[in-house]
Amino acid sequence: MNSLIRTSARKSLRQFSTSSIKFNSQQIIASEEQALKSAPLVALHERLNLPSSYKLGTLAQALTCRSSYKQELAHNYGLNILGKNFLTYYVSEHILATYPRLPLPVLNAAVASYISSDSLYAVGKYAWGIESDDTTALSKYLNEEAKEHSLGKLRFLPISQTDEAGVTKLSSRDRKSIHPAAAYALGVRSIIGGLYLSTKSEEVTKKFIQDHILSRKLDISKMFEFEQPTRELSRLCERQNLEKPVARLISETGRKSDKPIFVMGIFSGENKLGESYGSSIREAKIRASVNALKNWYLYKPTTVSVPSDKDYKPSVVDHGIVIV
């Protein structure tokens, strides 16, 4: 199954070639001479430690959404699609290889925690320091701001600027407003897509995603929700040919007080599967069962190898989630 996932996923990446990214023939990419005049753009290029092959004009394109007022500049629609493919693939394979027993709902939640619009918004705005171009055209004119300055800022039409009481907007162009979080997500994904187009290297793109996206701490243990943990644990032990789980009281304190504490352990034969505490024996037993299930689902191989590695070797192929 791992080989099937690897083959199909990588095939989808290769099928999405640069030839499938089409832009309006009337749109242009900012020249390097123009882009060099934008201090925010040059600073962003340096902060992200992008290679010299990653042109400033391409970076400016990655920051230009289709709703931007700068309609003459090439937008990031195609770069966003390419970046999204790489981002989804490398994040998914990383989580699958690190936690091969994760239930599908938890896997999807973990992937979303890395690549959702809100997560990428935090990366783009706070980690990368990307500014949004909030200055109006009139203010730019009055302040005599050079038009190249905004090339280093995220350009889009925010939702907040579309609803004005008593004002009817007349425009020959269909520009859809978007939420700032969605715009920042477009920018982050487009920068990743632009990196691959500039380097033609999957390894460089993968390393960039590892450094900037997968390096963030994510507590997957908090994503689990068990409706019947004791029953699910019994089914799991039965499926794995283990002895039936038994709850044992390990210790207690203050049984007759208003704040008793009971520590329970879940054992399969002589093997302790999980342990937890509670204000009652029943609560401690349920929490210990949850702990045992998490210990199983959050298993990590000693050596993690992902399908995109050159020396990839499949490790664990799990039977899947337990059906209660």
C-alpha positions in Angstrom: 0.0 0.0 0.0 2.9 2.4 0.8 4.3 1.8 -2.7 1.0 2.5 -4.2 0.7 5.8 -2.3 4.2 6.7 -3.3 3.7 6.0 -7.0 0.3 7.7 -7.3 1.3 10.8 -5.4 4.6 11.3 -7.2 2.9 10.7 -10.5 0.4 13.4 -9.8 3.2 15.8 -9.1 5.0 15.0 -12.3 1.8 15.3 -14.3 1.4 18.8 -13.0 4.2 20.2 -15.2 5.1 23.8 -15.7 3.4 23.7 -19.0 0.0 23.4 -17.3 0.5 26.8 -15.6 -1.1 29.3 -18.0 -1.2 33.1 -17.6 -3.1 35.9 -19.3 -0.9 37.0 -22.3 -1.6 40.6 -21.3 0.0 40.1 -17.9 3.7 40.5 -17.3 6.2 39.5 -14.6 8.0 42.4 -12.9 11.5 42.9 -14.2 14.5 42.4 -12.0 15.3 46.1 -12.4 11.9 47.0 -11.0 11.9 44.4 -8.3 15.3 45.5 -7.0 13.7 48.9 -6.1 11.4 47.2 -3.7 13.1 47.0 -0.3 10.4 44.7 1.2 10.8 42.3 -1.7 14.6 42.1 -1.4 14.3 41.7 2.4 11.8 38.8 2.1 14.0 37.1 -0.4 16.9 37.3 2.1 14.8 36.2 5.1 13.6 33.1 3.3 17.2 32.4 2.1 15.9 31.8 -1.4 18.5 30.7 -4.0 19.8 33.2 -6.6 17.8 31.3 -9.3 14.6 32.4 -7.6 14.1 35.8 -9.3 12.7 38.7 -7.5 10.1 39.1 -10.3 8.8 35.5 -9.6 8.6 36.3 -5.8 6.6 39.5 -6.6 4.3 37.3 -8.8 3.8 34.9 -5.8 2.6 37.9 -3.8 0.1 39.1 -6.4 -3.4 37.6 -6.0 -5.9 37.7 -8.8 -8.0 40.2 -7.0 -5.1 42.7 -6.8 -5.6 46.1 -8.3 -2.4 45.6 -10.2 -4.1 43.6 -13.0 -1.3 44.2 -15.4 1.1 42.0 -13.3 1.0 38.2 -13.5 -0.9 36.8 -10.6 -0.1 33.7 -8.5 -2.9 31.4 -9.5 -0.7 28.8 -11.2 2.0 29.0 -8.6 -0.5 28.5 -5.9 -1.8 25.2 -7.5 1.8 23.9 -7.9 2.8 24.9 -4.4 -0.4 23.3 -3.0 0.5 20.0 -4.7 4.0 19.9 -3.2 2.8 21.1 0.2 0.1 18.5 0.5 2.3 15.6 -0.7 5.3 16.3 1.5 3.3 17.0 4.6 1.1 13.9 4.1 4.0 11.6 3.5 5.8 13.0 6.6 2.9 12.4 8.9 2.1 9.0 7.4 5.7 7.8 7.8 6.1 9.2 11.3 2.8 7.9 12.6 1.9 4.9 10.4 -1.0 3.8 12.7 -2.9 7.1 12.7 -6.7 6.8 12.1 -7.7 8.6 8.9 -9.7 11.4 10.6 -6.7 12.2 12.8 -4.4 12.1 9.8 -6.6 14.6 7.9 -6.7 16.9 11.0 -2.9 16.8 11.3 -2.4 17.6 7.7 -4.9 20.4 7.9 -3.1 21.8 11.0 0.0 22.2 8.9 -1.5 23.5 5.6 -4.8 25.1 6.4 -5.3 28.8 5.5 -5.1 29.8 9.2 -1.8 27.9 9.6 -0.3 29.3 6.5 -1.5 32.8 7.5 0.5 32.5 10.7 3.6 31.4 8.7 3.3 34.1 6.1 2.5 37.0 8.3 4.3 36.3 11.6 7.1 33.8 10.7 8.1 35.2 7.3 7.0 38.8 8.0 5.1 39.3 4.8 3.3 42.7 4.8 -0.1 43.3 3.1 -0.5 46.2 0.8 -3.3 48.1 2.6 -2.5 51.6 1.3 -5.1 53.0 -1.0 -4.1 54.2 -4.5 -4.9 57.8 -3.5 -2.6 57.6 -0.5 0.1 56.2 -2.6 -0.3 59.1 -5.0 -0.4 61.7 -2.3 2.7 60.2 -0.6 4.5 59.9 -3.9 5.2 56.3 -3.2 7.1 54.5 -5.9 5.0 51.9 -7.6 7.8 49.3 -7.2 7.6 49.5 -3.4 4.4 47.5 -3.2 6.0 44.6 -5.1 7.3 43.2 -1.9 3.8 43.2 -0.2 0.9 40.8 -0.5 -1.6 42.4 -2.9 -5.2 41.3 -2.8 -8.7 42.8 -2.4 -9.8 42.2 1.2 -13.4 41.5 2.1 -13.5 44.5 4.4 -13.2 46.8 1.5 -16.2 45.5 -0.5 -19.2 46.4 1.7 -19.8 50.1 2.0 -23.3 51.3 3.0 -24.9 53.5 0.4 -22.1 53.0 -2.2 -22.6 51.1 -5.4 -19.4 49.8 -7.0 -19.1 50.2 -10.7 -16.2 48.2 -12.3 -15.5 46.6 -15.7 -13.4 44.0 -14.0 -14.6 41.0 -12.0 -12.4 41.0 -8.9 -13.5 38.8 -6.1 -12.5 39.8 -2.6 -10.9 37.2 -0.3 -10.2 36.9 3.4 -6.7 37.9 4.5 -6.0 34.4 5.8 -6.9 33.0 2.4 -4.7 35.6 0.7 -1.7 34.8 2.9 -2.2 31.1 2.3 -2.2 31.8 -1.5 1.1 33.7 -1.0 2.8 31.0 1.0 1.8 28.2 -1.4 2.8 30.4 -4.4 6.2 31.0 -2.9 6.7 27.3 -2.6 5.5 26.8 -6.2 7.9 29.5 -7.4 10.8 27.8 -5.6 10.3 24.6 -7.6 9.9 26.5 -10.9 13.1 28.4 -10.1 15.2 25.4 -9.1 13.5 22.5 -10.9 14.5 20.5 -7.8 12.1 18.4 -5.7 14.8 18.0 -3.0 15.2 21.8 -2.6 11.4 22.2 -2.4 11.1 19.4 0.1 13.8 20.8 2.3 12.1 24.2 2.2 8.8 22.7 3.4 10.6 20.8 6.1 12.3 23.9 7.4 9.4 26.3 7.3 6.3 24.2 7.6 7.0 20.8 9.2 9.4 22.3 11.7 6.5 23.8 13.7 5.4 21.8 16.8 2.2 19.9 16.5 0.6 17.9 19.3 -1.3 15.2 17.5 -2.2 13.5 20.8 -4.8 16.2 21.4 -6.6 15.5 18.1 -8.1 12.1 19.2 -11.7 11.7 20.2 -12.9 8.3 21.5 -16.6 7.6 22.0 -16.1 4.2 23.5 -12.4 3.9 24.5 -12.7 0.7 26.7 -14.6 -1.1 24.0 -12.3 0.0 21.2 -9.3 -1.1 23.2 -10.8 -4.6 23.7 -11.5 -4.8 19.9 -7.9 -3.7 19.2 -6.4 -6.4 21.5 -8.6 -9.0 19.9 -7.5 -8.0 16.5 -3.9 -8.1 17.4 -4.2 -11.4 19.2 -3.4 -9.9 22.6 -4.9 -11.0 25.9 -8.0 -9.2 26.9 -7.2 -5.8 28.6 -7.7 -5.7 32.3 -7.9 -2.5 34.5 -5.9 -2.6 37.7 -5.7 -0.1 40.5 -2.1 1.0 40.9 -2.5 3.6 43.6 -5.0 5.9 45.3 -5.1 8.8 47.7 -7.9 10.5 49.7 -10.6 7.9 48.9 -12.8 9.3 51.6 -12.0 13.0 51.0 -13.7 15.4 48.6 -10.8 15.2 46.2 -9.8 11.6 45.8 -7.2 10.5 43.2 -7.1 7.0 41.7 -4.3 5.8 39.4 -5.4 3.0 37.0 -3.4 0.9 34.6 -4.6 -1.2 31.7 -2.8 -4.5 31.3 -2.8 -7.2 28.6 -1.3 -10.1 30.5 1.8 -8.7 32.1 2.2 -5.9 29.6 1.0 -2.5 30.7 -0.7 -0.8 27.7 -1.7 2.5 29.4 -2.0 4.4 32.6 -3.9 7.5 33.9 -5.6 9.0 36.9 -9.1 10.3 37.8 -11.3 11.5 40.6 -13.1 8.1 40.4 -12.1 4.6 39.5 -14.4 4.7 36.4 -12.9 8.0 35.2 -9.3 6.7 35.8 -10.2 3.5 33.9 -11.6 5.4 30.9 -8.6 7.8 30.8 -6.2 4.9 31.1 -7.9 3.2 28.1 -7.6 6.4 26.1 -3.9 6.5 27.0 -3.4 2.9 25.9 -5.1 3.7 22.5 -3.0 6.8 22.0 0.1 4.7 22.8 -0.9 2.4 20.0 -1.9 4.9 17.4 1.0 7.3 18.0 3.6 4.6 17.5 6.7 5.9 15.7 9.2 3.7 13.9 12.8 4.0 15.1 13.9 5.1 11.6 11.5 7.3 9.6 11.7 7.0 5.9 9.3 8.7 3.5 8.4 7.7 0.0 10.2 10.7 -1.6 13.6 9.5 -0.1 15.9 7.9 -2.5 16.6 5.0 -0.2 13.0 4.6 0.9 12.1 1.4 2.6 8.5 0.7 3.8 8.4 0.1 7.5 4.9 -0.5 9.1 1.7 -1.2 7.2 -1.1 -1.0 9.7 -4.4 -2.7 9.6 -6.3 0.6 10.0 -8.7 2.0 12.5 -10.5 -0.3 14.8 -14.2 -0.6 14.0 -16.3 -0.6 17.2 
